[in-house]
Amino acid sequence: LHLDLDVNFENNTIYGVARHSIEQLKESDSAIFDIKYLDIQKVTVGKEKEKETDYVIGQHDPILGAPLLVAIDSSVQFINIYYKTTDKTEALDWLAPELTEGKKHPFMYSQGQAVLTRSWIPLQDSPSNRITYSANVKVPNEFLAVMSANNPIEKNETGEYHFEMKQPIPSYLIAIAIGNLEYKSLGENCGIYAEPELIEAAAHEFEDLAKMIDAAES
């Protein structure tokens, strides 16, 4: 899965494209994805020359959402789902500035467990499924974006960040957080992200993390 995401804090919306690389184990005329409270704008197939394809959204279930059935043929290897989140998206929490420690900037984070990732990404949202993912994320340039992947340790001027998770993980572990964040190293292979006003307290709370990793590895 590759994600192209544009995060808008003015209307608390993610505008995204979920680009799925698929392998057909047997010939099929449709690929089925999970969605919940997503606005699907269009679906295409192909990588460099995309072509729109038909899709159908099935019956909505209050817990599971709905199936998104995409028309394919045996040659399809890439499916691109253009979408945006809505005010009903359950996996995303948008905090107003007054709910943060700094009181100046908004903050957003995700919580996908157990089957809520489908409410901010159209994907096959089964906990038994394991996938790799990458993402290009555009945020306001005063913010830092982090994901459950390789992460930057400081802001850049463009507000554009790239992430890669090369280990297959369940879909509920795809996570994102965006805000006025700083990074503080806790050792060679671990660190903490927090608001500047909380960074020292957070580092103190997790000061034994490096020791825990050493113990787990040994």
Secondary structure, 3 states (H helix, E strand, C coil): CEEEEEEECCCCEEEEEEEEECCCCCCCCEEEEEECCCEEEEEEECCCCCEECCEEECCCECCCEEEEEEECCCCCCEEEEEEECCCCCCCEEEECHHHCCCCCCCEEEECCCCCCHHHCCCECCCCCCCEEEEEEEECCCCCEEEECCCCCCCCCCCCEEEEEEEEEECHHHCCEEEECCEEEEEECCEEEEECCCCHHHHHHHCCCHHHHHHHHHC
